[in-house]
Amino acid sequence: MSAIAEAKPETKNAVLLITDPLSEDGLQPLRAAEGIELDICTGLTREELLGAVKTADALIVRSGTQVTREVIEAADSLKIIGRAGVGVDNIDLEAATERGIIVVNAPDGNTNSAAEHTIAMMTSLARNIPQAHRSLLEGKWDRKAFVGVELKDKTLGIVGLGRIGAEVARRAKGQRMNVIAFDPFLTEERAKEMGISAGTFEEVIRAADFITVHTPLMKETRHLLNAGAFEKMKDGVRIVNCARGGIIDEGALYEAVKAGKVAGAALDVMESEPFTGHRLLELPQVIATPHLGASTIEAQESVAIDVGRDVIRFLSGEPVKNPVNLPSLSKEALAKIEPFFNLAESLGTFLSRLSDQPVTEVSVKYAGELADYDVRPLTRNALKGLLKRNLGSHVNDVNAKFLADSFQINVSEHKTANSKGFQQLITVEAKTGEVFHRVSGTLLNGFGARIVKVDDYAVDVSPEGHLLLIRHKDQPGAIGRVGMLLAEENINIATMQVGRSEAGGDAIMMLTVDNEVQPEEVGRLLEIDDIYAVRTVDL
C-alpha cells in the first residue's frame, strides 16, 4: 500500500479563544488538555473581537468582554461560552440560546471572596476607615472626624439570598448583627434554619440599618434601590453594593446621600465601568473599590479552573456541570436520566414523521421511576428530535425549547407514578391540527431502548435503523402483499410488528428494513388495497 493510501486525515483541534486575563493556574488545565488549541487575545477592540471569534469553537471571558449578539452572530463555529465568574450579564444569553450555544459559568468559585469583600466594605463604611486613612496621608490627626458605628445589634437587610447573600448572612451573624432577608425563593423554614428573618422587599428596606444587595442584574432588578425605595428606608441607613452596577439608581443614591437620608454607601460596582470621576466619588460619605469582589488569588484561580474544566468536558463530549442556559443537574440525577437521552430524541424524531401538519402542542409524559427526577433535559432531547425534521442540525439541546417557543408550540411536561407495567416510560404526544399522535418508549434490561406503543397500538420495536410504519385495514393477506412488494424491490425485512384495534378494523405494521425506502417504493405500497398511509422513519 502506498504512503498516500496509508495517510490518515489530520484531526483539527478545537480553537479556544480567551479574551480576558486568567490566572496561570487556571490556564494550566487548558494547556494540558488534548485536542484544544489556545488562542489568548486580551484587550481586543470590537473589530478585533469580531474577527477573532469567527473561527473559535469555544470562548472564555471574564467581565471585561461584552459578548453581544453581534459577537455571537459573527462566530461561525462557536459552541460554548464560558464566563470565569458568577454573573453573565455581559453575555447575550438569548442570542446564545438561539444559536444553540451553551453558556457556562463558575457559580461557586468566587463566593467566599465576594462575601468577604462585602463584609470588609460594610465594616470600612461603618468605621470610616478609607476616609481616616486618606486624612492621615494628608498629614492630619483628626480622630473626632471619623467616629463610626458598631455592627453589633444593627439590622442588616440582605436583598437576594443566593450563594453570596447566604455567606454574607452567616458572617453578619458572627458580627452579632440581626439579619433580615428578601429573596423570592426564601421560605420561612430556610430562614429559621439560618437563624435570620424573612421579609418582603419593603419590610427589609424599612427595617435595615445596613442594606446589601446580592441579586443578578436583570429587568426586574434594575434600579431596584431607587428614589422611592430610599424614601422608605430609615434615616441614616448605609448601603453596600458588591453585586452588580445598575441595581442601585446612582442618581437617586447621590441625592439621598447629599440630603442625609443615606449616611453612606460602599460601592464595588457601578453601572458604567471604569467609574473614575463619577460624581458619587465626590461625596466623602461614599467609599468605593474598582470591582474587587472576586479579586483574590484564590478566587481568580478557582473560577478559571472551574469554567475551564467545564469547557474541556463539553469539547470532550461530556455533560457540563454549570450550564446557565440549561438546567443544572446533580451527578446522581444525571446518572439516572442520561441513559434515556437517545431514547427521548428518537421518540421525538419518530413522532415528527407521523404527520405532515404543523405541530401546535407537545406533551412529554414521564411514568414510573423517571417521575422522581428533573427530566427537563429529556424533554429538550424529545423536542430536538421532533424539530430536526424541519430545522435540521440547527436545532440542538440548548435551543430546542427556545425554537419551540418561537414557533408558538405549547410544550408541557407531566409526571406520574403509574407506568402501566414498565419500570419507566416516556410518552411524547403532539397535536397536529385537531389530531393527536403519540409514541411511547422505555429501556428494557438486556434489550436496550424499545418503542412500545404508537398511538393506541402496542408494539415492540428497537428505535434504530430504517423503519416503515404502514396503516391498513386488518384483513388476511395484507402482510403477505407488503412482503411480496418489498421483496420485488429488493428490500429485506429485518423485523415486523403488527397491532390492531379489533379484528377487521384499523391496524398498523411496523417494519425494520435493511435499506432506506425511497418515495417511489412508498408510492407502490400505497397502491395496495386497504393501505391508508405509509410513513418512513430513519433513526
C-alpha positions as CSV (number, residue, x, y, z in Angstrom):
1,M,0.0,0.0,0.0
2,S,1.3,3.5,-0.9
3,A,2.2,6.1,1.7
4,I,-0.6,8.2,0.4
5,A,-3.1,5.4,0.9
6,E,-1.9,4.9,4.4
7,A,-2.1,8.5,5.5
8,K,-5.0,9.4,7.8
9,P,-6.8,12.7,7.8
10,E,-5.5,15.2,10.3
11,T,-7.8,15.8,13.2
12,K,-8.5,19.6,13.7
13,N,-8.1,20.9,17.2
14,A,-10.9,22.8,18.8
15,V,-10.0,26.5,19.0
16,L,-10.5,28.0,22.4
17,L,-10.4,31.8,22.4
18,I,-9.7,33.6,25.7
19,T,-10.2,37.4,25.7
20,D,-9.8,38.4,29.3
21,P,-6.9,37.7,31.7
22,L,-7.0,34.4,33.5
23,S,-4.6,33.2,36.2
24,E,-1.8,31.0,35.1
25,D,-3.0,28.2,37.4
26,G,-6.4,28.5,35.7
27,L,-4.8,28.2,32.3
28,Q,-2.8,25.0,33.1
29,P,-5.7,22.5,32.7
30,L,-6.5,24.1,29.3
31,R,-2.9,23.9,28.2
32,A,-2.7,20.3,29.2
33,A,-6.0,19.3,27.5
34,E,-5.6,17.3,24.3
35,G,-7.3,18.5,21.2
36,I,-7.6,22.1,22.2
37,E,-5.7,25.0,20.6
38,L,-5.5,28.0,22.9
39,D,-5.8,31.5,21.4
40,I,-5.2,34.1,24.2
41,C,-6.0,37.6,22.9
42,T,-6.8,40.2,25.6
43,G,-7.6,43.8,25.3
44,L,-9.3,43.4,21.8
45,T,-11.1,46.2,20.1
46,R,-14.7,45.5,18.9
47,E,-13.4,44.9,15.4
48,E,-10.6,42.6,16.6
49,L,-13.0,40.6,18.7
50,L,-15.4,40.1,15.8
51,G,-12.5,38.8,13.7
52,A,-11.0,36.6,16.4
53,V,-14.3,34.9,17.4
54,K,-15.1,33.9,13.8
55,T,-13.2,30.6,13.9
56,A,-13.4,29.9,17.6
57,D,-15.1,26.7,18.8
58,A,-15.2,27.9,22.4
59,L,-14.8,31.3,24.2
60,I,-13.8,32.1,27.8
61,V,-14.3,35.6,29.2
62,R,-14.5,37.4,32.5
63,S,-16.4,40.7,32.9
64,G,-14.3,42.7,30.6
65,T,-15.5,41.3,27.3
66,Q,-19.0,42.1,26.1
67,V,-20.3,39.1,24.3
68,T,-23.1,40.8,22.4
69,R,-25.5,39.4,19.8
70,E,-23.2,40.9,17.1
71,V,-20.2,38.9,18.5
72,I,-22.3,35.7,18.7
73,E,-23.6,36.1,15.2
74,A,-20.0,36.7,13.9
75,A,-18.9,33.3,15.2
76,D,-19.2,30.6,12.6
77,S,-18.2,27.6,14.8
78,L,-18.9,28.8,18.4
79,K,-20.4,26.0,20.5
80,I,-19.8,27.1,24.1
81,I,-19.1,30.3,26.0
82,G,-17.5,30.2,29.5
83,R,-17.8,33.0,32.0
84,A,-15.0,32.9,34.6
85,G,-17.2,34.2,37.3
86,V,-20.8,34.2,38.6
87,G,-22.7,36.8,36.6
88,V,-23.4,36.5,32.9
89,D,-24.9,39.9,32.3
90,N,-22.1,40.7,29.8
91,I,-23.3,37.8,27.7
92,D,-26.4,37.9,25.5
93,L,-28.0,34.7,26.7
94,E,-30.9,35.0,24.3
95,A,-28.7,35.3,21.3
96,A,-26.5,32.4,22.5
97,T,-29.6,30.2,23.1
98,E,-31.0,31.0,19.7
99,R,-27.7,29.8,18.1
100,G,-27.6,26.7,20.2
101,I,-24.5,27.9,22.1
102,I,-24.3,26.7,25.7
103,V,-23.1,29.2,28.3
104,V,-21.4,28.0,31.5
105,N,-20.1,29.9,34.5
106,A,-18.3,29.3,37.8
107,P,-21.0,29.9,40.4
108,D,-19.0,28.8,43.4
109,G,-15.5,30.0,42.6
110,N,-15.7,33.5,44.0
111,T,-18.5,33.1,46.6
112,N,-16.2,33.3,49.5
113,S,-14.2,36.2,48.1
114,A,-17.3,38.2,47.3
115,A,-18.8,37.6,50.7
116,E,-15.6,38.6,52.5
117,H,-15.3,41.8,50.4
118,T,-18.9,42.7,51.2
119,I,-18.2,42.4,55.0
120,A,-14.9,44.3,54.5
121,M,-16.8,47.1,52.7
122,M,-19.5,47.2,55.3
123,T,-17.0,47.4,58.2
124,S,-15.0,50.1,56.4
125,L,-18.2,52.1,55.8
126,A,-19.2,51.8,59.4
127,R,-15.8,52.8,60.8
128,N,-14.8,55.4,58.1
129,I,-11.6,53.5,57.5
130,P,-10.8,54.8,54.0
131,Q,-11.5,58.4,54.9
132,A,-9.4,58.1,58.0
133,H,-6.5,56.6,56.1
134,R,-6.7,59.4,53.5
135,S,-6.7,62.0,56.2
136,L,-3.5,60.5,57.7
137,L,-1.8,60.6,54.3
138,E,-2.6,64.3,54.2
139,G,-0.7,64.8,57.5
140,K,-3.8,65.2,59.7
141,W,-4.6,63.6,63.1
142,D,-8.4,64.1,63.4
143,R,-9.9,61.4,65.5
144,K,-13.2,63.2,66.1
145,A,-14.0,63.5,62.4
146,F,-14.2,59.7,61.9
147,V,-16.4,58.5,64.7
148,G,-18.2,55.4,63.4
149,V,-20.9,53.0,64.4
150,E,-20.7,49.3,65.6
151,L,-22.2,46.5,63.6
152,K,-23.2,44.6,66.8
153,D,-27.0,44.7,67.3
154,K,-27.6,46.6,64.0
155,T,-30.0,45.1,61.5
156,L,-28.6,44.0,58.1
157,G,-31.0,43.8,55.3
158,I,-30.0,41.4,52.5
159,V,-31.7,41.7,49.2
160,G,-31.0,38.4,47.4
161,L,-30.1,35.3,49.4
162,G,-28.3,33.2,46.8
163,R,-24.8,31.7,47.4
164,I,-23.1,35.0,48.2
165,G,-26.0,36.5,50.1
166,A,-26.2,33.5,52.3
167,E,-22.5,33.6,53.0
168,V,-22.8,37.3,54.0
169,A,-25.7,36.4,56.3
170,R,-23.5,33.8,58.1
171,R,-20.7,36.3,58.5
172,A,-23.0,39.0,59.7
173,K,-24.4,36.6,62.4
174,G,-20.8,36.2,63.5
175,Q,-20.7,40.0,64.0
176,R,-23.8,39.7,66.2
177,M,-26.0,41.6,63.7
178,N,-29.7,40.9,63.3
179,V,-30.3,39.7,59.7
180,I,-33.5,40.1,57.7
181,A,-33.5,39.0,54.1
182,F,-35.7,39.1,51.0
183,D,-35.5,36.6,48.2
184,P,-38.3,35.2,46.1
185,F,-37.3,31.7,47.0
186,L,-36.6,32.2,50.7
187,T,-39.0,30.2,52.8
188,E,-39.7,30.8,56.5
189,E,-38.3,27.3,57.2
190,R,-35.0,28.1,55.5
191,A,-34.8,31.5,57.2
192,K,-35.3,29.8,60.6
193,E,-32.6,27.2,59.8
194,M,-30.2,30.0,59.1
195,G,-31.2,32.0,62.2
196,I,-32.4,35.0,60.3
197,S,-35.7,36.6,59.5
198,A,-37.5,36.5,56.1
199,G,-39.4,39.6,54.8
200,T,-40.8,41.3,51.8
201,F,-38.6,43.7,49.9
202,E,-40.3,46.6,51.6
203,E,-40.1,45.1,55.0
204,V,-36.4,44.5,54.6
205,I,-35.5,48.1,53.4
206,R,-37.7,49.6,56.2
207,A,-36.1,47.6,59.0
208,A,-32.5,47.7,58.0
209,D,-29.6,49.9,59.3
210,F,-27.3,48.4,56.6
211,I,-28.6,47.1,53.2
212,T,-26.5,44.9,50.9
213,V,-27.7,43.7,47.5
214,H,-26.9,40.3,46.0
215,T,-29.2,39.8,43.1
216,P,-28.4,39.4,39.4
217,L,-28.9,42.4,37.2
218,M,-32.0,41.9,35.0
219,K,-35.1,43.8,34.0
220,E,-36.8,43.2,37.4
221,T,-33.8,44.3,39.5
222,R,-32.5,47.3,37.5
223,H,-32.7,50.3,39.8
224,L,-34.3,48.2,42.5
225,L,-33.0,50.7,45.0
226,N,-34.4,53.9,43.6
227,A,-35.8,57.2,45.0
228,G,-39.0,55.6,46.1
229,A,-37.1,52.8,48.0
230,F,-34.7,55.3,49.7
231,E,-37.8,57.3,51.0
232,K,-39.0,54.1,52.8
233,M,-35.6,53.4,54.5
234,K,-34.5,54.5,57.9
235,D,-32.8,57.9,58.2
236,G,-29.0,57.2,58.3
237,V,-29.2,53.9,56.5
238,R,-25.9,52.6,54.9
239,I,-25.9,50.9,51.5
240,V,-23.5,48.3,50.2
241,N,-23.3,47.0,46.6
242,C,-20.7,44.4,45.7
243,A,-23.0,42.6,43.2
244,R,-23.9,44.4,40.0
245,G,-23.9,48.0,38.9
246,G,-27.4,49.1,37.9
247,I,-29.2,47.5,40.9
248,I,-29.0,50.9,42.5
249,D,-30.2,54.1,40.8
250,E,-27.0,56.1,41.2
251,G,-28.7,59.4,40.6
252,A,-31.2,58.7,43.4
253,L,-28.4,57.5,45.7
254,Y,-26.4,60.7,45.1
255,E,-29.4,62.8,46.1
256,A,-30.2,60.6,49.1
257,V,-26.6,60.9,50.4
258,K,-26.5,64.6,49.9
259,A,-29.8,65.0,51.7
260,G,-28.6,63.0,54.7
261,K,-31.2,60.2,54.2
262,V,-28.4,57.8,53.5
263,A,-25.4,58.1,55.9
264,G,-23.0,56.4,53.5
265,A,-22.5,53.9,50.7
266,A,-19.8,51.4,49.9
267,L,-19.7,50.5,46.2
268,D,-17.6,47.9,44.4
269,V,-19.6,48.2,41.2
270,M,-21.4,50.9,39.2
271,E,-23.5,51.0,36.0
272,S,-20.6,52.1,33.8
273,E,-17.1,50.9,34.5
274,P,-14.4,52.1,34.9
275,F,-16.2,54.7,37.1
276,T,-13.3,57.1,37.9
277,G,-14.6,60.6,38.0
278,H,-18.2,59.6,39.0
279,R,-19.9,62.3,41.0
280,L,-20.7,59.8,43.8
281,L,-17.0,59.6,44.5
282,E,-17.0,63.3,45.2
283,L,-19.1,62.7,48.3
284,P,-17.0,62.0,51.5
285,Q,-19.6,59.6,52.7
286,V,-19.1,57.2,49.8
287,I,-16.3,54.7,49.6
288,A,-15.5,52.6,46.5
289,T,-13.3,49.9,45.1
290,P,-12.7,49.1,41.4
291,H,-14.8,45.9,41.1
292,L,-12.6,43.8,43.5
293,G,-15.3,41.4,44.8
294,A,-13.7,38.4,43.1
295,S,-10.1,39.8,43.0
296,T,-8.3,37.4,45.3
297,I,-5.7,34.9,44.2
298,E,-7.8,32.0,45.4
299,A,-11.0,33.2,43.6
300,Q,-9.3,34.0,40.3
301,E,-7.7,30.6,40.2
302,S,-10.9,28.9,41.3
303,V,-13.2,30.5,38.7
304,A,-10.7,30.0,35.9
305,I,-10.2,26.3,36.8
306,D,-14.0,25.6,37.2
307,V,-15.0,27.2,33.9
308,G,-12.0,25.7,32.1
309,R,-12.9,22.2,33.2
310,D,-16.5,22.7,32.1
311,V,-15.3,23.8,28.6
312,I,-13.0,20.8,28.4
313,R,-15.9,18.5,29.4
314,F,-18.1,19.9,26.7
315,L,-15.4,19.8,24.0
316,S,-14.8,16.1,25.0
317,G,-18.5,15.3,24.6
318,E,-19.3,15.1,28.3
319,P,-22.1,16.8,30.2
320,V,-21.2,20.2,31.8
321,K,-21.6,20.9,35.5
322,N,-22.6,24.6,35.5
323,P,-24.8,25.4,32.5
324,V,-26.5,28.8,32.6
325,N,-29.0,28.4,29.7
326,L,-29.6,24.7,30.6
327,P,-30.8,23.4,34.0
328,S,-28.0,22.0,36.1
329,L,-28.4,18.5,37.5
330,S,-26.6,16.7,40.3
331,K,-24.3,13.9,39.3
332,E,-26.7,11.4,40.8
333,A,-29.7,12.8,38.9
334,L,-27.7,13.0,35.7
335,A,-26.7,9.4,36.1
336,K,-30.3,8.3,36.3
337,I,-31.6,10.1,33.3
338,E,-28.6,10.1,30.9
339,P,-29.3,6.6,29.6
340,F,-32.7,8.0,28.3
341,F,-31.3,10.8,26.3
342,N,-31.1,8.9,23.0
343,L,-34.5,7.3,23.5
344,A,-36.2,10.7,24.1
345,E,-34.7,12.1,21.0
346,S,-35.7,9.0,18.9
347,L,-39.2,9.3,20.2
348,G,-39.4,12.9,19.1
349,T,-37.9,12.0,15.7
350,F,-40.4,9.1,15.2
351,L,-43.3,11.3,16.2
352,S,-42.2,14.0,13.7
353,R,-42.8,11.5,10.8
354,L,-46.4,10.6,11.8
355,S,-47.9,13.7,10.3
356,D,-47.1,16.5,7.8
357,Q,-49.3,19.0,9.5
358,P,-47.8,21.8,11.7
359,V,-47.3,20.8,15.4
360,T,-49.1,23.2,17.8
361,E,-48.8,21.3,21.1
362,V,-46.2,18.9,22.5
363,S,-46.6,17.0,25.7
364,V,-43.9,14.8,27.2
365,K,-45.1,12.4,29.9
366,Y,-42.8,10.5,32.3
367,A,-44.1,7.5,34.2
368,G,-42.6,5.2,36.9
369,E,-39.1,5.9,38.3
370,L,-38.4,8.8,36.0
371,A,-41.1,10.8,37.7
372,D,-38.8,11.2,40.7
373,Y,-36.2,13.2,38.7
374,D,-35.6,16.5,37.0
375,V,-36.4,15.4,33.4
376,R,-36.1,18.7,31.6
377,P,-33.0,17.6,29.7
378,L,-35.1,14.6,28.3
379,T,-37.8,17.0,27.3
380,R,-35.3,19.1,25.4
381,N,-34.0,16.0,23.6
382,A,-37.5,15.0,22.6
383,L,-38.1,18.4,21.2
384,K,-34.8,18.3,19.4
385,G,-35.8,15.1,17.7
386,L,-39.2,16.5,16.8
387,L,-37.9,19.7,15.4
388,K,-35.0,18.3,13.5
389,R,-37.2,17.1,10.6
390,N,-37.8,20.7,9.5
391,L,-34.9,22.6,11.1
392,G,-32.1,20.1,10.6
393,S,-28.8,20.4,12.5
394,H,-29.7,23.9,13.5
395,V,-31.7,22.6,16.5
396,N,-29.9,21.1,19.5
397,D,-30.3,20.5,23.2
398,V,-29.7,24.2,24.0
399,N,-32.1,25.9,21.6
400,A,-34.8,23.3,21.2
401,K,-37.2,24.9,23.8
402,F,-36.4,28.4,22.5
403,L,-37.2,27.3,18.9
404,A,-40.4,25.6,20.0
405,D,-41.5,28.8,21.8
406,S,-40.6,30.9,18.7
407,F,-42.9,28.7,16.6
408,Q,-45.6,29.1,19.3
409,I,-45.6,25.4,20.1
410,N,-47.0,24.9,23.5
411,V,-44.8,22.5,25.4
412,S,-45.9,20.7,28.6
413,E,-44.3,18.1,30.9
414,H,-46.2,15.6,33.1
415,K,-45.2,13.0,35.6
416,T,-47.0,10.1,37.1
417,A,-46.1,7.0,39.2
418,N,-48.3,4.8,37.1
419,S,-46.1,3.3,34.4
420,K,-48.5,0.6,33.1
421,G,-46.3,-2.3,33.9
422,F,-43.0,-0.7,32.9
423,Q,-40.3,0.5,35.4
424,Q,-40.1,3.7,33.5
425,L,-42.0,5.0,30.4
426,I,-41.6,8.1,28.2
427,T,-44.6,9.2,26.1
428,V,-44.2,12.0,23.6
429,E,-47.5,13.4,22.2
430,A,-48.0,16.0,19.6
431,K,-51.1,17.8,18.4
432,T,-51.2,18.5,14.6
433,G,-54.4,20.3,13.6
434,E,-57.1,18.5,15.5
435,V,-55.3,15.2,15.6
436,F,-53.1,13.9,18.4
437,H,-50.3,11.4,17.7
438,R,-48.2,9.8,20.4
439,V,-45.3,7.3,20.8
440,S,-44.1,5.6,24.0
441,G,-40.7,4.1,24.8
442,T,-38.7,2.5,27.6
443,L,-35.4,0.9,28.4
444,L,-35.6,-2.9,28.9
445,N,-32.9,-4.7,30.8
446,G,-30.8,-6.7,28.3
447,F,-32.7,-5.3,25.3
448,G,-32.0,-1.6,25.4
449,A,-34.3,1.1,24.1
450,R,-37.7,0.0,22.8
451,I,-40.7,1.7,21.2
452,V,-43.7,0.0,23.0
453,K,-46.6,2.0,21.7
454,V,-47.6,4.0,18.6
455,D,-50.8,5.9,19.0
456,D,-53.1,3.3,20.5
457,Y,-51.2,0.3,19.2
458,A,-48.9,-1.8,21.3
459,V,-45.6,-2.7,19.5
460,D,-42.1,-3.8,20.4
461,V,-39.5,-2.2,18.1
462,S,-35.9,-1.0,18.6
463,P,-35.7,2.7,17.7
464,E,-32.8,2.4,15.2
465,G,-32.2,2.0,11.5
466,H,-34.8,2.3,8.8
467,L,-38.4,1.9,10.0
468,L,-41.6,1.6,8.0
469,L,-45.0,2.4,9.5
470,I,-48.0,1.2,7.5
471,R,-51.6,1.9,8.4
472,H,-54.1,-0.5,6.9
473,K,-57.3,-2.5,7.3
474,D,-56.9,-5.7,9.3
475,Q,-57.6,-8.5,6.8
476,P,-56.0,-11.7,5.6
477,G,-53.1,-11.3,3.1
478,A,-52.2,-7.7,3.9
479,I,-48.9,-8.7,5.5
480,G,-48.1,-11.0,2.6
481,R,-48.8,-8.4,-0.1
482,V,-46.5,-5.9,1.7
483,G,-43.7,-8.6,2.0
484,M,-44.0,-9.5,-1.7
485,L,-43.7,-5.9,-2.9
486,L,-40.7,-5.2,-0.7
487,A,-39.1,-8.4,-2.0
488,E,-39.6,-7.2,-5.6
489,E,-37.9,-4.0,-4.7
490,N,-35.0,-6.0,-3.1
491,I,-35.8,-4.5,0.4
492,N,-35.1,-7.1,3.1
493,I,-37.3,-7.1,6.2
494,A,-35.4,-7.4,9.5
495,T,-38.3,-7.3,11.9
496,M,-42.1,-6.9,11.8
497,Q,-44.6,-6.0,14.4
498,V,-48.4,-5.7,13.9
499,G,-51.0,-4.2,16.0
500,R,-54.8,-3.7,15.6
501,S,-57.7,-2.1,17.4
502,E,-60.1,-5.0,16.7
503,A,-60.4,-7.9,14.2
504,G,-61.2,-6.5,10.8
505,G,-60.6,-2.9,12.0
506,D,-57.8,-0.5,11.7
507,A,-54.3,-1.9,12.1
508,I,-50.6,-1.0,11.8
509,M,-47.4,-2.8,10.6
510,M,-44.1,-1.7,12.0
511,L,-41.2,-3.0,9.9
512,T,-37.5,-2.6,10.3
513,V,-35.8,-2.9,6.9
514,D,-32.2,-3.0,5.7
515,N,-32.4,-0.3,3.2
516,E,-33.9,3.2,3.1
517,V,-37.3,3.1,1.5
518,Q,-37.5,5.5,-1.5
519,P,-40.5,7.7,-2.3
520,E,-41.4,5.6,-5.4
521,E,-41.4,2.5,-3.3
522,V,-43.7,4.2,-0.8
523,G,-46.0,5.1,-3.8
524,R,-46.2,1.4,-4.8
525,L,-47.1,0.4,-1.2
526,L,-50.0,2.9,-1.2
527,E,-51.4,1.3,-4.4
528,I,-52.1,-1.9,-2.4
529,D,-55.8,-2.2,-1.5
530,D,-56.8,-1.1,2.1
531,I,-53.4,0.5,2.9
532,Y,-54.2,4.0,4.2
533,A,-50.8,5.5,4.9
534,V,-47.1,4.7,4.7
535,R,-44.5,6.6,6.8
536,T,-40.8,6.1,6.7
537,V,-38.6,6.9,9.8
538,D,-34.8,6.8,9.8
539,L,-33.3,6.7,13.2
